[in-house]
């Protein structure tokens, strides 16, 4: 892997930007045991806390993706960092369950500006053959944040309460967002001075795909993402209630999932560059079902640790491969819009399925609920694999024109 070629220009800045964006977006799940105790919530109400942010986060992707194809992207990126942090301060100041939900919704809407905007800018700054690897490295920033945030947030929550955890994480994020905006402007100006109006990585290789294949890919990838989002949301409560571990340990175990970002994200991008993003995404989505199922089957111990790492591998390899497919297969004029639809579908699906999974846990228990989630993931991936295999046997539009 040619790291010098990939890390040139704006890549380190984007990795830090992704890290900062997720400092606030990843804080609610590890703090949910503290929030549940503060407001005396059941599983359904606990799921609604997570859904308040997740649903708004998903909805925010659609207008952000549309705007990113039409206005200066760095404004949306800054809103996705500093705007989210300001809303996080309001969450920390809220004293009632309803106010907390309202400010979580605001935080989610503002967070929509980052993800549809960043990948096209990254793609334009690297060579086409390095696209998957660059996106994989970019995702390390977000994964590192997911890894560190539970540890920091829980330590602050244990010392000063969950509200102060939000505030403590938000204040430096606001400052970084402003610096990010200024630095990105300086780097853009330098790029134009050195290379004229041409960007380093343009043109991105664009191979036309049938709309059906794009839609099928989006469905199976985002459905798996939605199942994983809802499953991960209940892992701290699974640890506390099913395995009888402490709240602090449960939140810390959540970080184990995100250790996988350091190898799974770049590996997923690398394999996408070499063997194709569809094959990589199918492989990891097939893995997701058995991993989810085994969480309530294996006893607490090394097996659970291994499952947490495997789940993290699925999350980040799928993410890198899916983004590579979208950025390389969709027309540039609608690239951010399609990314907005992609992120909207996964997050919105997760927001909808989280209280549903909570309801199933309330009524049927963790084991049955997780079994249903695992079976649904496997079946959708299996059906989608046949559709994508059938399309691979057909000539692409470009090939049909040549014949």
C-alpha positions as CSV (number, residue, x, y, z in Angstrom):
1,X,0.0,0.0,0.0
2,X,1.5,3.3,-1.1
3,X,0.8,5.3,2.1
4,X,2.7,8.4,0.9
5,X,0.5,8.7,-2.2
6,X,-2.7,8.2,-0.1
7,X,-1.7,10.4,2.8
8,X,-0.7,13.3,0.7
9,X,-2.7,16.6,0.8
10,X,-5.9,16.5,2.8
11,X,-6.1,12.9,4.0
12,X,-4.8,13.5,7.6
13,X,-7.2,16.4,8.0
14,X,-10.1,14.3,6.9
15,X,-9.1,11.5,9.3
16,X,-9.1,14.0,12.2
17,X,-12.3,15.5,11.0
18,X,-14.0,12.1,11.0
19,X,-12.6,11.4,14.5
20,X,-14.1,14.7,15.8
21,X,-17.4,14.2,14.1
22,X,-18.0,11.0,16.0
23,X,-17.0,12.2,19.4
24,X,-20.6,13.3,20.0
25,X,-22.4,10.9,17.7
26,X,-21.0,7.8,19.5
27,X,-21.5,9.0,23.0
28,X,-25.2,8.0,23.7
29,X,-25.0,4.2,23.4
30,X,-22.2,3.8,26.0
31,X,-24.0,6.2,28.3
32,X,-27.4,4.5,28.0
33,X,-27.1,2.5,31.2
34,X,-26.5,5.8,33.1
35,X,-29.4,7.6,31.2
36,X,-31.7,4.6,31.9
37,X,-31.0,4.8,35.6
38,X,-31.4,8.6,35.7
39,X,-34.9,8.5,34.1
40,X,-35.9,5.0,35.2
41,X,-36.5,3.7,31.6
42,X,-37.5,0.3,30.3
43,X,-35.9,-1.3,27.2
44,X,-38.4,0.3,24.8
45,X,-37.8,3.8,26.3
46,X,-34.1,3.2,26.3
47,X,-34.3,2.3,22.6
48,X,-36.2,5.5,21.9
49,X,-33.4,7.5,23.4
50,X,-31.0,6.0,20.8
51,X,-33.6,6.3,18.1
52,X,-34.2,10.0,18.7
53,X,-30.7,10.7,17.6
54,X,-30.4,7.9,15.0
55,X,-33.6,8.7,13.1
56,X,-32.7,12.4,13.0
57,X,-29.1,11.5,12.0
58,X,-30.5,9.5,9.1
59,X,-33.0,12.1,8.0
60,X,-30.2,14.7,8.0
61,X,-28.3,12.8,5.4
62,X,-30.8,13.4,2.6
63,X,-30.8,17.2,2.5
64,X,-27.1,17.3,3.3
65,X,-26.3,15.0,0.4
66,X,-28.4,17.1,-2.0
67,X,-26.8,20.3,-0.7
68,X,-23.3,18.9,-1.0
69,X,-23.7,18.5,-4.7
70,X,-24.7,22.2,-4.9
71,X,-22.9,24.3,-2.3
72,X,-19.4,24.6,-0.8
73,X,-18.8,21.3,0.9
74,X,-16.7,22.5,3.8
75,X,-19.6,24.5,5.3
76,X,-21.6,21.2,5.6
77,X,-18.5,19.5,7.0
78,X,-18.1,22.2,9.7
79,X,-21.8,21.9,10.7
80,X,-21.3,18.2,10.9
81,X,-18.6,18.8,13.5
82,X,-19.1,22.0,15.4
83,X,-22.9,22.1,15.0
84,X,-23.2,18.6,16.4
85,X,-21.0,19.6,19.4
86,X,-23.2,22.6,20.2
87,X,-26.3,20.4,20.2
88,X,-24.4,18.0,22.4
89,X,-23.9,20.7,25.0
90,X,-27.7,21.3,25.0
91,X,-28.2,17.5,25.6
92,X,-25.9,17.8,28.6
93,X,-27.8,20.7,30.0
94,X,-31.2,19.1,29.6
95,X,-33.0,18.1,32.8
96,X,-36.0,16.2,31.5
97,X,-36.5,13.1,29.3
98,X,-38.4,15.1,26.7
99,X,-35.9,17.9,26.4
100,X,-33.1,15.4,26.1
101,X,-35.0,13.7,23.2
102,X,-35.5,17.1,21.5
103,X,-31.8,18.0,21.7
104,X,-30.8,14.6,20.5
105,X,-33.0,15.1,17.4
106,X,-31.3,18.5,16.8
107,X,-27.9,16.9,17.2
108,X,-28.8,14.2,14.7
109,X,-30.0,16.6,12.0
110,X,-26.9,18.7,12.3
111,X,-24.7,15.6,12.1
112,X,-26.1,14.8,8.6
113,X,-23.6,17.2,7.0
114,X,-20.5,15.1,7.3
115,X,-20.8,11.7,5.7
116,X,-22.4,12.6,2.3
117,X,-19.8,15.3,1.9
118,X,-16.5,13.8,2.8
119,X,-16.1,10.7,0.5
120,X,-16.4,12.6,-2.8
121,X,-13.8,15.2,-1.6
122,X,-11.5,12.3,-0.6
123,X,-12.0,10.6,-3.9
124,X,-11.0,13.8,-5.7
125,X,-7.8,14.0,-3.8
126,X,-6.3,10.5,-4.4
127,X,-5.6,8.4,-7.4
128,X,-8.6,6.1,-8.6
129,X,-6.6,2.9,-7.8
130,X,-6.2,4.1,-4.2
131,X,-9.8,5.0,-3.6
132,X,-10.8,2.0,-1.5
133,X,-7.7,2.3,0.7
134,X,-8.2,6.1,1.1
135,X,-11.8,5.6,2.2
136,X,-10.7,2.8,4.5
137,X,-8.1,5.0,6.2
138,X,-10.6,7.8,6.5
139,X,-12.9,5.4,8.4
140,X,-10.1,4.8,10.9
141,X,-10.8,8.3,12.2
142,X,-14.4,7.5,12.9
143,X,-13.7,4.1,14.3
144,X,-11.0,5.4,16.6
145,X,-13.5,7.9,18.0
146,X,-16.0,5.1,18.6
147,X,-13.2,3.2,20.4
148,X,-12.1,6.0,22.7
149,X,-15.3,7.8,23.3
150,X,-16.9,5.1,25.5
151,X,-13.8,4.9,27.6
152,X,-13.6,8.7,28.1
153,X,-17.3,9.3,28.4
154,X,-17.9,6.6,31.0
155,X,-14.9,7.8,33.0
156,X,-16.4,11.3,33.1
157,X,-19.9,10.0,33.8
158,X,-18.7,8.0,36.7
159,X,-16.9,11.0,38.1
160,X,-19.3,13.9,37.3
161,X,-22.4,12.4,35.8
162,X,-23.6,11.6,32.2
163,X,-24.6,15.2,31.5
164,X,-21.1,16.5,32.1
165,X,-19.8,13.8,29.8
166,X,-21.7,15.3,26.9
167,X,-20.4,18.8,27.7
168,X,-16.8,17.7,28.3
169,X,-16.7,16.0,24.9
170,X,-18.5,18.8,23.1
171,X,-16.4,21.9,24.0
172,X,-13.1,20.8,22.3
173,X,-15.1,19.5,19.3
174,X,-16.6,23.0,18.7
175,X,-13.1,24.5,18.6
176,X,-11.7,21.8,16.2
177,X,-14.6,22.3,13.8
178,X,-13.7,25.9,13.4
179,X,-10.1,25.1,12.8
180,X,-11.1,22.4,10.4
181,X,-13.0,24.9,8.3
182,X,-10.1,27.3,8.2
183,X,-7.5,24.6,7.5
184,X,-9.5,23.0,4.7
185,X,-9.8,26.4,3.0
186,X,-6.1,26.8,3.1
187,X,-5.4,23.4,1.7
188,X,-7.9,23.9,-1.1
189,X,-6.3,27.2,-2.0
190,X,-2.9,25.5,-2.1
191,X,-4.2,22.7,-4.3
192,X,-5.5,25.2,-6.8
193,X,-2.2,27.2,-6.7
194,X,-0.1,24.0,-7.3
195,X,-2.4,22.2,-9.8
196,X,-4.7,24.8,-11.2
197,X,-8.4,23.9,-11.1
198,X,-7.6,20.1,-11.6
199,X,-7.8,18.0,-8.6
200,X,-5.2,15.3,-7.8
201,X,-7.5,12.3,-8.2
202,X,-9.7,13.4,-11.0
203,X,-11.2,12.0,-13.0
204,X,-12.5,9.2,-10.8
205,X,-13.0,6.1,-12.9
206,X,-16.7,5.7,-13.5
207,X,-18.2,2.5,-14.7
208,X,-21.9,2.7,-15.4
209,X,-24.1,0.3,-13.4
210,X,-27.7,-0.6,-13.9
211,X,-30.0,1.2,-11.5
212,X,-31.3,-2.1,-10.3
213,X,-27.9,-3.3,-9.3
214,X,-27.2,-0.1,-7.4
215,X,-30.6,-0.4,-5.6
216,X,-30.1,-4.0,-4.7
217,X,-26.6,-3.2,-3.4
218,X,-27.9,-0.4,-1.3
219,X,-30.7,-2.5,0.2
220,X,-28.6,-5.4,1.4
221,X,-25.7,-3.2,2.6
222,X,-27.9,-0.7,4.5
223,X,-30.2,-3.4,5.9
224,X,-27.2,-5.1,7.4
225,X,-26.0,-1.7,8.7
226,X,-29.5,-1.1,10.3
227,X,-29.5,-4.5,12.0
228,X,-26.0,-3.9,13.3
229,X,-26.8,-0.4,14.6
230,X,-29.8,-1.8,16.5
231,X,-27.8,-4.8,17.8
232,X,-24.8,-2.7,19.0
233,X,-27.2,-0.3,20.7
234,X,-28.3,-3.1,23.1
235,X,-24.9,-4.7,23.7
236,X,-24.3,-2.6,26.9
237,X,-27.6,-3.7,28.3
238,X,-27.0,-7.3,27.2
239,X,-23.8,-7.2,29.2
240,X,-25.4,-5.7,32.2
241,X,-28.7,-7.7,32.3
242,X,-27.8,-11.0,30.5
243,X,-24.2,-11.5,31.7
244,X,-24.4,-9.5,35.0
245,X,-21.4,-7.3,34.3
246,X,-21.1,-3.7,35.7
247,X,-22.2,-0.7,33.8
248,X,-18.7,0.6,33.5
249,X,-17.4,-2.8,32.1
250,X,-20.4,-3.0,29.7
251,X,-19.5,0.4,28.3
252,X,-15.8,-0.4,28.1
253,X,-16.6,-3.7,26.2
254,X,-18.4,-1.6,23.6
255,X,-15.0,-0.2,22.7
256,X,-13.7,-3.7,21.8
257,X,-15.9,-3.6,18.7
258,X,-14.1,-0.6,17.4
259,X,-10.6,-2.0,17.8
260,X,-11.3,-3.7,14.5
261,X,-11.3,-0.4,12.7
262,X,-7.5,-0.4,12.6
263,X,-7.3,-3.5,10.3
264,X,-10.8,-4.1,9.0
265,X,-11.4,-0.6,7.5
266,X,-8.1,-0.4,5.4
267,X,-8.4,-4.1,4.6
268,X,-11.9,-3.7,3.3
269,X,-10.8,-0.8,1.2
270,X,-7.7,-2.6,-0.1
271,X,-9.7,-5.7,-1.0
272,X,-12.3,-3.6,-2.7
273,X,-9.5,-2.1,-4.9
274,X,-8.2,-5.6,-5.7
275,X,-11.2,-8.0,-6.0
276,X,-14.2,-5.7,-6.1
277,X,-16.4,-3.9,-3.5
278,X,-19.5,-6.1,-4.2
279,X,-17.7,-9.3,-3.3
280,X,-16.2,-7.8,-0.1
281,X,-19.6,-6.4,1.0
282,X,-21.3,-9.7,0.4
283,X,-18.7,-11.7,2.3
284,X,-18.9,-9.5,5.5
285,X,-22.7,-9.3,5.3
286,X,-23.0,-13.1,5.3
287,X,-20.8,-13.1,8.4
288,X,-23.0,-10.7,10.3
289,X,-25.9,-13.1,10.8
290,X,-24.0,-15.9,12.6
291,X,-22.1,-13.3,14.7
292,X,-25.3,-11.7,16.0
293,X,-26.8,-15.1,16.7
294,X,-23.9,-16.3,18.8
295,X,-23.9,-13.3,21.2
296,X,-26.6,-15.0,23.4
297,X,-25.4,-18.5,22.8
298,X,-21.8,-18.3,24.0
299,X,-21.0,-17.8,27.7
300,X,-19.3,-14.6,28.8
301,X,-15.6,-14.8,28.3
302,X,-13.1,-15.0,25.4
303,X,-15.9,-16.1,23.0
304,X,-17.8,-12.9,23.6
305,X,-14.6,-10.9,23.1
306,X,-14.0,-12.6,19.8
307,X,-17.6,-11.9,18.7
308,X,-17.2,-8.2,19.5
309,X,-14.1,-8.1,17.4
310,X,-15.8,-10.0,14.6
311,X,-18.7,-7.6,14.7
312,X,-16.3,-4.7,14.4
313,X,-14.7,-6.3,11.5
314,X,-18.0,-6.6,9.7
315,X,-18.9,-3.0,10.5
316,X,-15.8,-1.4,9.1
317,X,-15.0,-3.7,6.2
318,X,-18.6,-3.3,5.0
319,X,-18.4,0.4,5.4
320,X,-15.2,0.9,3.3
321,X,-16.4,-1.5,0.6
322,X,-19.9,0.1,0.3
323,X,-18.5,3.6,0.1
324,X,-16.0,2.5,-2.5
325,X,-18.9,1.0,-4.6
326,X,-21.0,4.2,-4.4
327,X,-18.3,6.7,-5.1
328,X,-16.9,4.7,-8.1
329,X,-20.2,3.6,-9.6
330,X,-22.4,6.7,-9.4
331,X,-22.2,9.8,-11.7
332,X,-20.3,12.7,-10.1
333,X,-23.2,15.1,-10.3
334,X,-25.3,13.0,-7.9
335,X,-22.6,11.3,-5.9
336,X,-23.2,13.0,-2.6
337,X,-27.0,12.7,-3.1
338,X,-26.6,8.9,-3.5
339,X,-24.3,8.8,-0.5
340,X,-27.0,10.7,1.5
341,X,-29.6,8.1,0.5
342,X,-27.1,5.3,1.5
343,X,-26.4,6.8,4.9
344,X,-30.0,7.8,5.4
345,X,-31.2,4.2,4.7
346,X,-28.7,2.6,7.2
347,X,-29.2,5.1,10.0
348,X,-32.9,5.4,9.5
349,X,-33.3,1.7,9.4
350,X,-31.3,1.4,12.6
351,X,-33.4,4.1,14.3
352,X,-36.6,2.3,13.4
353,X,-35.3,-1.2,14.3
354,X,-33.7,-0.2,17.6
355,X,-37.0,0.3,19.5
356,X,-38.4,-2.7,17.6
357,X,-35.5,-4.8,18.9
358,X,-36.1,-3.4,22.3
359,X,-39.7,-4.4,22.2
360,X,-38.7,-7.9,21.1
361,X,-36.3,-8.1,24.0
362,X,-39.0,-6.9,26.5
363,X,-41.4,-9.6,25.2
364,X,-39.2,-12.5,24.1
365,X,-35.8,-12.0,25.7
366,X,-32.3,-11.3,24.3
367,X,-31.8,-14.8,22.8
368,X,-35.0,-14.9,20.7
369,X,-34.7,-11.2,19.6
370,X,-31.1,-11.6,18.5
371,X,-31.9,-14.8,16.7
372,X,-34.6,-13.0,14.7
373,X,-32.2,-10.2,13.8
374,X,-29.5,-12.7,12.7
375,X,-31.9,-14.7,10.5
376,X,-33.3,-11.6,8.8
377,X,-29.7,-10.4,8.1
378,X,-28.7,-13.7,6.5
379,X,-31.8,-14.1,4.4
380,X,-31.7,-10.6,2.9
381,X,-28.0,-11.0,2.1
382,X,-28.6,-14.4,0.5
383,X,-31.4,-13.1,-1.7
384,X,-29.4,-10.0,-2.7
385,X,-26.4,-12.2,-3.6
386,X,-28.5,-14.0,-6.2
387,X,-29.7,-10.7,-7.7
388,X,-26.2,-9.3,-7.8
389,X,-24.7,-12.6,-9.3
390,X,-27.3,-12.5,-12.0
391,X,-26.4,-9.0,-12.9
392,X,-22.7,-9.8,-13.0
393,X,-23.3,-12.2,-15.8
394,X,-24.8,-9.5,-17.9
395,X,-22.8,-7.0,-19.9
396,X,-22.6,-3.5,-18.6
397,X,-24.1,-0.6,-20.5
398,X,-20.7,0.4,-21.7
399,X,-20.0,-3.1,-23.0
400,X,-23.3,-3.2,-24.8
401,X,-22.5,0.0,-26.5
402,X,-19.2,-1.4,-27.7
403,X,-20.9,-4.4,-29.2
